[in-house]
Amino acid sequence: MNTAFSFKIYNSTVQLPLKWDDLAISTIFLSKKYLEVLEKSSPDNMICHFIGIFENESLVGVALCQFLDLNKLESFGERDKCVKTAVRNIIFGNFASNVLVIGNNMLTGQNSFAFSDIIDKKKALRTIHAATAELKNIFKARGINIHITTYKDFNKEEIKDFDIPEFKNDYQFSTQPNMVFSINENWKSEQDYIDSLSKKYRDQYKRARKKAALIEKKKLELPDIIALEDTIYELYFHVAKNAPFNTFFLPKNHFRVFKEIFNDKFLFYGYFLNDELIGFNTLIKNGKVMDTYFLGYNDSIQREKMLYLNMLYDMIAYSINKNFKEIVFARTALEIKSSVGAKPIKMYGLMAHRECMVNVFLPKIFTYLEPETIWQERNPFK
């Protein structure tokens, strides 16, 4: 039987089909609840759209699209003061400031779309490609020309589905790996994890814990997050601003909104020294996977107390105790995440520029857009 594929584009979660969540089961980050978080507290330079894919009249796929206006950013990242950074800023300002992302630019991993098990993935991707073309027309009608269209983040198996004519001119790129920590099924407690470490890394664990002996960790509920919102944002913004590269900054109300909507599935831990909040981290329960989210800290105390490393150990301990199967530590700080046992998973994406001549030079331009990270993988286990 010949089936017809079509799409609908939504700009509000109230418009989404009733069966949306029946398809958005592979990840919490495509659920209506999470899309509502984006709707109420996305970065100032981001506009979200949601795509429904239909086979005849039945919903068979869901997807997330984010438009980013990089001209609205005060900074693309302030850590690397060099000529390369200056060139990157010029490129973004003039040739790549309007970006259409099929996926979630705030996360690492395949949070772009979910399809019914019974449909042809390549047909579904053709339909998403058609929806992307329609979104470009929608933005053009608003006076916005999309410079770059990108699809992210896919592992080496998932990227193979894009081997269809619609994407033959897109530049395939690889970004920093996704750092994923697999929890040994024999570990029943944090002590089991510690016992599995080699002497060098057990000593690292003991040293970190000793340094942070005076720091008090507290699980914060919604009233606490609201009361500490200004300090939380200062700590977050300090870390975000000093990253090597940024395409967005969270709004101040983001963590409050997330907690309001997700309640116990969103965990917020504050770290206090002399009753002063000096750092925090956040976790999201995503089925049997624990996703790490944004964090913040006072940099001088972080270095002195090895706070970031202690946060990683705390995340591991909690996830073992609660029987999660793995922890997604995402990108950045690759070596320190490796030192606690996370392994790199190579991620791929596709990118195309609206101008054919510019598209030819995307491989060269990309070296400026994505800063190279030199790091050494560690193996902390016996």
PERALIN-V165466 format. One record per pair of residues at least 24 apart in sequence whose C-alpha atoms are under 7 Angstrom apart, sorted by the first residue. I is the first residue (numbers start at 1). GAP is how many residues later the second one is. If there is no record, write none. Layout:
I_GAP / I_GAP
//
This chain:
3_52 / 3_53 / 4_51 / 4_52 / 5_49 / 5_50 / 5_51 / 5_122 / 6_47 / 6_48 / 6_49 / 6_121 / 7_44 / 7_45 / 7_46 / 7_47 / 7_120 / 7_124 / 8_43 / 8_44 / 8_45 / 9_40 / 9_41 / 9_42 / 9_43 / 10_39 / 10_40 / 10_41 / 11_37 / 11_38 / 11_39 / 23_38 / 23_39 / 23_91 / 23_92 / 23_93 / 24_90 / 26_88 / 27_84 / 27_259 / 28_258 / 29_82 / 30_81 / 33_228 / 37_220 / 37_221 / 41_210 / 41_212 / 41_213 / 41_216 / 42_208 / 42_209 / 43_205 / 43_206 / 43_207 / 43_208 / 44_207 / 45_24 / 45_25 / 45_27 / 45_203 / 60_55 / 60_56 / 61_53 / 61_54 / 61_55 / 62_51 / 62_52 / 62_53 / 63_49 / 63_50 / 63_51 / 64_38 / 64_39 / 64_48 / 64_49 / 65_36 / 65_37 / 65_38 / 66_34 / 66_35 / 66_36 / 66_38 / 67_32 / 67_33 / 67_34 / 68_30 / 68_31 / 68_32 / 69_28 / 69_29 / 69_30 / 70_27 / 70_28 / 70_177 / 71_26 / 73_175 / 76_169 / 76_170 / 76_171 / 77_164 / 77_165 / 77_166 / 77_167 / 77_168 / 77_169 / 78_163 / 78_164 / 78_165 / 78_166 / 79_163 / 79_164 / 79_165 / 80_164 / 84_284 / 88_280 / 88_281 / 95_52 / 96_51 / 96_52 / 97_50 / 98_47 / 98_48 / 98_49 / 98_50 / 99_47 / 99_48 / 99_49 / 99_50 / 100_46 / 100_48 / 100_49 / 100_50 / 101_48 / 101_49 / 101_50 / 102_48 / 102_49 / 102_50 / 103_48 / 103_49 / 108_45 / 108_70 / 108_222 / 108_223 / 109_44 / 109_45 / 110_42 / 110_43 / 110_44 / 112_40 / 121_40 / 122_39 / 126_40 / 147_206 / 147_207 / 148_203 / 148_204 / 148_205 / 148_206 / 149_202 / 149_203 / 149_204 / 150_200 / 150_201 / 150_202 / 151_198 / 151_199 / 151_200 / 152_196 / 152_197 / 152_198 / 153_194 / 153_195 / 153_196 / 154_193 / 154_194 / 154_195 / 155_191 / 155_192 / 155_193 / 156_191 / 159_189 / 170_180 / 170_181 / 170_182 / 171_179 / 171_180 / 171_181 / 171_191 / 172_176 / 172_177 / 172_178 / 172_179 / 173_175 / 173_176 / 173_177 / 174_173 / 174_174 / 174_175 / 175_172 / 175_173 / 176_155 / 177_154 / 177_167 / 177_168 / 177_169 / 177_170 / 178_152 / 178_153 / 178_166 / 178_167 / 178_168 / 178_169 / 179_149 / 179_150 / 179_151 / 179_152 / 179_155 / 179_163 / 179_164 / 179_165 / 179_166 / 180_146 / 180_147 / 180_148 / 180_149 / 180_150 / 180_162 / 180_163 / 180_164 / 181_145 / 181_146 / 181_147 / 181_160 / 181_161 / 181_162 / 182_143 / 182_144 / 182_145 / 183_137 / 183_142 / 183_143 / 187_133 / 188_132 / 188_133 / 189_128 / 189_131 / 189_132 / 190_127 / 190_130 / 196_185 / 196_186 / 197_183 / 197_184 / 197_185 / 198_182 / 198_183 / 198_184 / 201_179 / 208_98 / 208_101 / 208_102 / 209_101 / 211_94 / 211_95 / 212_93 / 212_94 / 212_95 / 214_59 / 215_56 / 215_57 / 215_58 / 216_55 / 216_56 / 216_57 / 217_52 / 217_53 / 217_54 / 217_55 / 218_51 / 218_52 / 218_53 / 219_49 / 219_50 / 219_51 / 220_48 / 220_49 / 220_50 / 222_34 / 222_37 / 222_38 / 225_31 / 226_30 / 235_44 / 235_61 / 235_62 / 235_63 / 236_59 / 236_60 / 236_61 / 239_57 / 239_58 / 288_36 / 288_37 / 289_35 / 289_36 / 289_37 / 289_38 / 290_29 / 290_34 / 290_36 / 290_37 / 290_38 / 291_36 / 291_37 / 291_38 / 292_36 / 292_37 / 334_41 / 335_40 / 335_41 / 335_42 / 335_43 / 338_39 / 338_40 / 338_41 / 339_39 / 339_40 / 339_41 / 340_40 / 341_38 / 341_39
//
